[in-house]
Amino acid sequence: MGFELDNDVIIVCKNSLQLSESKELMSFLETSLSRSISIYDNVPNDNACECLLYVGDDDSNYHHVLEHGETAIIFNKNFIKAEHPFEVVGFDYIKEEHENNRLKESDYFKGLFEELKKLNVECVYISDSCTSINTEKNNSWEELHSSIIRLDKYVEISLL
């Protein structure tokens, strides 16, 4: 079944990559994802399908954004966040699909989880962001993880 995510759903995981240089990260992503990737200092006007976008400096939480297809994968210093430009289903639907072992079979999540696994991600957290999680202010994975697991509305998905 195809569906679109509600913008109030957040998808995060620990960033185990120790790659902070754009060219180093680009090379790893090209190899891991088997894709050709270009580096841009800002959003290209030609709507390039796949690119690595530098969006911050040393003081910023977000250093790189990989945009392709329907998803943007944001690389923070310590965690990765997947963002989506569309909205339809909410967290309750995701939780139900997960509890019934169907979430990993949906086209969107199957593709996303496969890509995250290639980025050495072992576990993904999906939460209802209507709660007190603000991924832009949490600089460490430990802080973000702690705030997620205190919630009533989250699912933990192993990619191993």
N, C-alpha and C positions, 0 to 999 in steps of 0.2 A: 504494500500500500504506500503510495506517495503522500507526503504531508509536509506541512511547513510548521516551523517552530514559533511559538509565542516569543516575543522579544523579552519577556520576563523570565525566560529560561536561560541559565548560564551553564556553560560546559567548561570545566577547568581540569587541569592535571598538573602534576609536578614536572618541571622542566629539568631533566637530567643532563641535558646537553651543556657542555662547558665551552660553548662557542659564542664569543661576543663580537668578533670581527665579521663584518658583512660578507666579505669574500669567502671566509672560512665556512660560515653558515650556509652560504649559497652553494658552495661545493658539496657540502654534506647533504643538503636537501636535494640537489640534482641527482646525486648518487643514490640516496635512500628512496626517493620518490620516483626515480627514473623520469624526470621531467627537465626540460630546459627552462631555466629561470634567469631573469634579468634583474639588475639592481637599479632602483630609482630613488632619488632623494625626496620626491613627493609623488602624488598620484599622477600617473601618466594620462594625458588627454585622449590617447587612442584606445582606452579600455583594454589594455593588454590582458590577455586571459590569464597568464601566469607571470607573476613577478615577485621579487623580494623587495619590500618597501621599507626603507629606514625611516622611522618616525620619531625618534627621540635622541637625546644625548645622555651623558653620564648621569644626569639628575632625573631622568625620566624612568618611569616603570617599564614602558614598552620600548624595546629597541628595534624590533623588526616585525613586519606584518607580511605574511605570505598570502596573497590573494589569488584565488583561482576558482573557477566554477562558482558555486553558490556560497562558499565558505571563505572566511578570512581566519587564518591561524595567527594569533598574536603571541609573539615570544616576549615574555617578561623576563627579568633577570632570573627569577626563581620558579615561575609557573607559565603554563601555556593556556591560552583561552581561545576557544573556537567561537566565532561570531557568525551570524547568519542574517541576511538582509530581508527576511520574510517572516510572516507571522500567521499561524493558524492554530496549531495544537499547543496546549499548555502542559505544565508539569504533571498534572494528574494523569493525563493520557500516557506520558512517558513512563511514569511510575508503574502504571498498570501493564504496559507492554513489557517492561523489564521484569516485573513479577511473574508474568506468564511466559517468560523466555522468548519473546518475539522481537525485542528491541534491536538486537544485533542482526536481525534478518531484514529490517527495513532498509531500503536502498540508501537513504541519507546516512543513517548511523553505521551501516555496514561499511560504506566507503570512508566515512570519517574515522571510525575505529581502526580500519586497516592502515590509514595514513598515520594516525597517531602511534600505532604500534611500530611502524617503521622509524619513528622519531624516538624510539626507546621508551615510550610511555607504557607503564605497566597497569595503571589504574586511572579511571576517569570518574569525575564527580559531576553529576548533573543536579542542579538545584533550582528552586523557585527563587529568583532574585528579588521578589517583592519583599523579602526579609531584609536583614541587616547586612548583607554582603555587598561590599563595594570593592571590586577587583582593581580599581584604579588607585586606591589608597593603600592596599595591602602589598607591602614590598616583599615580604617573605612568604614562602610556601607554607611554613609552619603556622603563621598567623591566619592565612587564608584557609588552610585545612582545618584548623581549630574552629574557626567561625562557621565552616560548613557543617562539621560533624555535631555541632551543638543544635543544629536546626532539626525540626520535625520533617521538613520537606526536602529530602535529598536522596539520591540513589548513588551507590558506589558500584562501578562496573569494572571487573578485572579483565584485562586484555591479554592475560597470559594463557 
